[in-house]
Amino acid sequence: MIPLFQDDIDTFLVKEGYLTEEDVKKWNDIVKLIKEAYKKSFSSPNECLEKVKNATELLSSISTKKPLPPEMKTRLEEIKGYLYSLLPEEANSSA
């Protein structure tokens, strides 16, 4: 879903005013954190979870300026849901 949503950002969401450049920067940071978390998942599960938690916090801070088109909203919600599912219950309750 991440590459599909990235494509949405690159081709539509910024041009049509749904996201600001600041939101795009946050999104790029989220993608970077997810990649780092994946790499850490093999050697340091705790660091991996911390990076996922940071990514979910950043993702929650992105606010669209207009309601997203349904398919794009679905992609974003699936990304959020997946990231939250990786976190232990106690981390989910504070996020």
C-alpha angles and dihedrals in degrees: 000000000000095000091047093051090045088055089050089054094046097047107029124358100067095038092051094046100250094122133029125225087255090057090050090052089052090049091052089050090050092053090049091051091049092051091048090048091053091052091047092048090081098048108020117023093180092055089046092055091047090054091048090050090051090049092052091050091051091045090053090053093060110097122184118226092221131020110280121244109265098255092048092047089051092052092049092047091050091053091049092046093050094049092048090049090060093058123085115254095257091055091049092054092055095044 
